[in-house]
């Protein structure tokens, strides 16, 4: 067995295998050196402060690749100016290496409008400030949401959350001033349900119960009764209940009378105020004697125009005054 192992043919095969292995390794390294330009390096040119187009031309001439990345806009530098590169200028890299260019953009990046609708106004102010947005005019209009943001305006148009505007843009906010007090309830009888709902919303009231005679929900039905009644005085935000039918209000008189017996009450808000000349009796705890006070007649006097002695006249006898006793 050992003789066959030390045979000269075995040594020849081992030497051949070793030569082939060394040759494969050498060829592999030569191939890698050829494709990676091993030992050949290029110095990164200084393209900082150049225009991005000029910097790209320099990198192309050097056989280097490039990738452009926008920095946050800085007004101190020119638009599209190269602010920084990586690797740093003067570094030695292989041919074909990608150089990262940090470039100043043309202007500020657009900002998405935050959703501040129905939010407290000072919360909206803080969010705008954090995003680099400015608040212009604050317009107040009647709304039950006091101090809440109702709409956002940009350049005179309504803008929705999520839309993008340039940074440092100025937006106007429409803010609710709260419900008004003592507002007259509009007349909704004879209107369709759809029209009544629109009128209620325009006057900043709330739609309450809507009862249809046929039990369906047809907005084309006609209103024949409402509570509170038209002309009543209520605060905005209160509910208005509606009764509707496909019939006209004249045809629903029996139903109206029945509803009146339930809902028709004296509304202190609609009672007329007394005029200044109107006497309002005030009850007294003591009984009042209605006996009229006596009147005293003054004696008549005559003027003497003839410089004669006036004739003696007896004064008119005065009747004794009656005593009025108030217990």
matplotlib code that plots the C-alpha trace (Angstrom):
import matplotlib.pyplot as plt

x = [0.0, 2.8, 4.7, 1.8, 1.6, 5.3, 5.1, 6.6, 3.3, 1.6, 4.2, 3.7, -0.1, 0.4, 2.8, 0.5, -2.5, -0.4, 0.6, -3.0, -4.1, -1.5, -2.3, -6.0, -5.3, -2.9, -5.4, -8.2, -6.1, -5.1, -8.8, -9.8, -6.9, -7.9, -11.6, -11.1, -8.1, -6.1, -3.4, -5.0, -6.6, -8.0, -7.9, -11.4, -11.6, -12.8, -16.2, -17.5, -19.3, -19.6, -22.9, -24.2, -24.0, -20.4, -19.5, -21.0, -18.9, -15.7, -16.6, -17.4, -14.0, -12.3, -14.3, -16.2, -19.9, -22.1, -25.3, -27.1, -28.8, -30.6, -29.8, -32.4, -32.6, -30.3, -30.9, -27.3, -26.1, -27.0, -29.6, -28.1, -24.8, -22.6, -22.3, -20.5, -19.2, -18.3, -15.6, -14.0, -11.9, -8.4, -9.3, -8.1, -10.7, -10.9, -12.1, -15.9, -16.4, -19.7, -19.3, -22.2, -23.0, -24.9, -26.6, -28.6, -32.1, -33.7, -36.1, -37.6, -39.2, -43.0, -44.8, -47.9, -50.8, -51.5, -55.0, -56.1, -59.8, -62.1, -59.0, -58.3, -56.8, -53.7, -52.9, -53.1, -50.8, -48.1, -48.3, -47.9, -44.9, -43.2, -43.6, -42.4, -45.9, -47.2, -50.7, -52.1, -55.6, -57.8, -61.4, -64.2, -67.6, -70.6, -70.2, -71.0, -67.4, -65.9, -62.2, -62.0, -60.5, -63.4, -61.5, -58.0, -57.4, -54.3, -54.2, -58.0, -59.0, -60.0, -57.2, -57.5, -55.3, -52.5, -52.1, -48.6, -47.5, -44.0, -42.4, -43.0, -46.3, -49.0, -52.4, -55.6, -57.7, -61.5, -62.3, -65.6, -66.8, -69.2, -73.0, -75.1, -77.8, -81.4, -81.6, -85.0, -86.1, -86.8, -90.1, -89.7, -93.4, -94.1, -90.5, -89.2, -87.1, -84.0, -84.6, -85.4, -82.1, -80.2, -81.8, -81.2, -77.5, -77.2, -78.6, -76.2, -78.9, -79.0, -81.5, -83.3, -86.2, -87.5, -90.7, -92.3, -96.0, -95.5, -92.5, -90.1, -87.2, -88.0, -86.3, -88.9, -91.7, -93.2, -92.8, -96.2, -95.0, -91.8, -90.7, -89.7, -92.2, -91.0, -90.4, -89.3, -85.9, -83.3, -79.5, -77.6, -76.7, -80.1, -82.1, -85.2, -87.6, -89.5, -92.7, -93.1, -95.7, -96.4, -99.6, -99.8, -99.9, -103.6, -104.4, -102.7, -104.7, -106.0, -102.4, -101.2, -103.8, -102.8, -99.2, -100.1, -101.8, -98.5, -95.8, -97.7, -96.6, -96.2, -92.7, -91.3, -88.7, -91.4, -93.6, -93.7, -92.0, -94.2, -93.9, -92.6, -96.2, -97.7, -98.6, -97.7, -99.4, -97.3, -99.0, -98.8, -98.8, -101.1, -104.7, -105.3, -108.2, -109.8, -111.6, -110.8, -109.0, -111.1, -110.2, -110.0, -111.2, -109.3, -111.2, -111.6, -110.0, -110.8, -108.5, -109.5, -108.7, -110.6, -108.3, -111.3, -111.5, -112.3, -115.5, -115.3, -116.0, -116.4, -114.2, -115.9, -116.8, -114.6, -116.2, -114.5, -112.2, -113.0, -110.5, -109.0, -108.0, -105.6, -105.5]
y = [0.0, 2.4, 1.6, 2.7, 6.0, 6.8, 6.0, 8.6, 9.1, 10.2, 12.9, 14.1, 14.4, 16.4, 18.8, 19.3, 20.0, 22.5, 24.3, 24.5, 25.9, 28.6, 29.5, 29.9, 32.1, 34.3, 34.7, 35.6, 38.4, 39.7, 39.8, 41.7, 44.1, 44.8, 45.4, 47.4, 49.4, 48.2, 50.7, 53.5, 56.3, 59.7, 62.8, 64.2, 67.7, 70.6, 71.6, 73.3, 76.7, 75.8, 75.7, 72.1, 71.9, 73.1, 70.6, 67.7, 68.6, 68.5, 65.1, 63.7, 64.7, 63.0, 59.7, 60.0, 59.4, 61.8, 61.9, 65.2, 65.7, 68.9, 70.6, 72.7, 76.0, 78.6, 82.2, 83.1, 81.0, 81.1, 78.7, 75.4, 76.1, 73.1, 73.5, 70.2, 67.0, 63.5, 62.2, 65.5, 67.4, 66.0, 62.5, 59.7, 57.4, 54.8, 55.6, 55.4, 56.2, 58.1, 61.5, 62.9, 66.6, 68.6, 71.4, 74.4, 74.2, 77.0, 77.9, 76.6, 73.2, 73.2, 72.6, 70.5, 72.4, 70.8, 69.8, 72.4, 72.6, 72.6, 73.0, 75.7, 78.8, 79.0, 75.3, 76.2, 79.2, 76.9, 74.3, 77.0, 78.4, 75.1, 74.5, 77.9, 79.2, 82.6, 83.6, 86.7, 88.0, 86.3, 86.7, 86.0, 84.9, 83.5, 79.8, 77.7, 76.6, 79.5, 80.2, 77.2, 77.3, 77.1, 77.7, 78.4, 80.9, 81.2, 84.0, 84.6, 80.9, 78.2, 75.7, 72.2, 70.3, 68.4, 70.9, 72.2, 75.9, 77.5, 77.8, 81.1, 81.5, 83.6, 82.1, 83.8, 81.9, 82.1, 81.6, 81.0, 83.9, 81.7, 81.5, 84.7, 85.2, 86.2, 85.3, 85.2, 81.7, 81.7, 80.6, 77.1, 76.2, 75.7, 74.9, 71.5, 69.6, 70.2, 73.9, 74.0, 72.2, 74.7, 77.7, 76.2, 75.8, 79.3, 80.7, 78.6, 76.5, 72.7, 70.3, 68.4, 65.9, 65.5, 63.6, 62.6, 61.8, 58.7, 57.5, 57.8, 60.3, 62.2, 65.7, 66.9, 66.7, 70.0, 71.4, 72.0, 72.5, 73.6, 73.9, 76.5, 78.5, 81.2, 84.5, 83.0, 84.2, 81.6, 81.3, 79.9, 76.3, 75.2, 72.6, 73.2, 70.2, 69.8, 67.9, 67.2, 65.7, 65.4, 67.4, 71.2, 72.9, 73.8, 70.1, 69.4, 71.7, 69.0, 67.8, 71.3, 72.0, 68.8, 69.8, 73.3, 71.8, 70.0, 72.6, 75.9, 77.7, 81.3, 82.2, 84.9, 85.8, 86.9, 88.8, 92.6, 94.9, 97.6, 101.1, 104.0, 105.5, 102.2, 102.0, 98.9, 98.5, 97.5, 95.6, 97.2, 95.5, 98.3, 98.9, 102.0, 104.3, 105.3, 108.4, 111.4, 114.3, 117.5, 120.5, 124.0, 126.9, 130.1, 133.4, 135.4, 138.9, 141.8, 144.5, 148.1, 150.2, 153.4, 154.3, 154.0, 152.2, 148.8, 147.8, 145.6, 142.1, 139.2, 136.3, 133.3, 130.9, 127.9, 124.6, 122.6, 120.0, 116.4, 114.4, 111.4, 108.8, 106.1, 103.1]
z = [0.0, 1.0, -2.2, -4.4, -2.5, -3.1, -6.8, -9.1, -10.9, -7.7, -7.2, -10.8, -10.3, -7.1, -8.8, -11.7, -9.4, -7.4, -10.6, -11.8, -8.4, -8.4, -11.9, -11.1, -8.1, -10.1, -13.0, -10.5, -8.9, -12.3, -13.3, -10.1, -10.6, -14.1, -13.3, -10.1, -11.4, -8.4, -7.6, -9.8, -7.7, -8.6, -6.5, -5.7, -7.2, -5.2, -6.6, -3.5, -4.1, -7.8, -9.6, -9.6, -13.4, -13.5, -10.7, -12.7, -15.7, -13.6, -12.1, -15.6, -16.9, -14.0, -14.6, -11.3, -10.8, -8.9, -6.8, -6.0, -2.6, -1.7, 1.6, 3.5, 1.7, 3.0, 1.7, 2.5, -0.5, -4.1, -5.5, -6.8, -5.3, -4.1, -0.3, 0.5, -1.1, 0.1, 0.1, 0.9, -1.7, -2.1, -1.1, -3.4, -4.7, -7.5, -11.0, -11.2, -7.5, -6.7, -5.3, -3.2, -3.8, -1.2, -3.1, -2.0, -3.6, -5.5, -2.7, 0.5, 0.3, 0.3, 3.6, 4.0, 5.7, 9.1, 10.0, 12.6, 11.6, 14.7, 16.9, 19.4, 17.7, 19.8, 19.1, 15.3, 15.9, 17.5, 14.8, 12.1, 13.8, 14.1, 10.4, 9.4, 8.4, 9.4, 10.5, 8.8, 9.4, 12.0, 10.9, 13.4, 12.4, 14.3, 15.1, 18.1, 18.2, 20.1, 19.3, 17.0, 13.5, 10.9, 7.7, 6.4, 3.5, 1.3, -1.3, -1.0, -1.5, 1.0, 1.5, 2.8, 5.2, 3.4, 0.6, 0.2, 0.2, 0.2, 3.6, 5.4, 3.6, 5.3, 5.9, 7.1, 9.7, 10.1, 13.7, 15.5, 17.7, 19.6, 19.5, 19.4, 22.0, 21.5, 17.8, 16.2, 15.0, 11.2, 9.8, 8.3, 7.8, 4.1, 3.3, 2.3, 4.8, 2.7, 2.6, 6.3, 7.2, 5.0, 6.7, 10.2, 9.3, 7.9, 11.1, 13.2, 14.9, 15.1, 13.4, 16.1, 15.7, 12.1, 12.2, 8.9, 8.8, 6.6, 8.7, 5.8, 5.4, 2.3, 2.3, -0.2, 2.4, 3.5, 7.0, 8.7, 12.3, 14.1, 17.7, 18.8, 16.7, 14.3, 15.9, 19.2, 20.6, 21.3, 21.5, 18.5, 18.8, 20.1, 18.3, 16.2, 15.8, 12.6, 11.5, 7.8, 5.5, 1.8, 2.5, 2.8, 6.2, 5.5, 5.2, 8.5, 10.7, 13.0, 13.6, 14.1, 16.7, 18.5, 18.5, 19.7, 22.7, 23.5, 22.6, 22.5, 25.7, 26.6, 25.6, 28.0, 25.3, 22.9, 25.3, 24.4, 26.8, 28.5, 27.1, 29.2, 29.5, 30.5, 34.2, 36.0, 39.3, 42.2, 45.1, 48.5, 51.8, 53.4, 52.4, 50.4, 51.2, 48.0, 49.5, 47.3, 48.8, 49.2, 47.0, 48.4, 46.3, 46.5, 46.8, 43.7, 43.6, 41.3, 40.1, 40.8, 37.7, 38.8, 41.8, 44.0, 47.2, 46.7, 48.1, 51.0, 50.1, 52.4, 51.7, 50.5, 53.2, 53.0, 53.6, 56.3, 54.9, 55.5, 57.4, 55.7, 58.1, 56.8, 59.2]

ax = plt.figure().add_subplot(projection="3d")
ax.plot(x, y, z, "-o")
ax.set_aspect("equal")
plt.show()
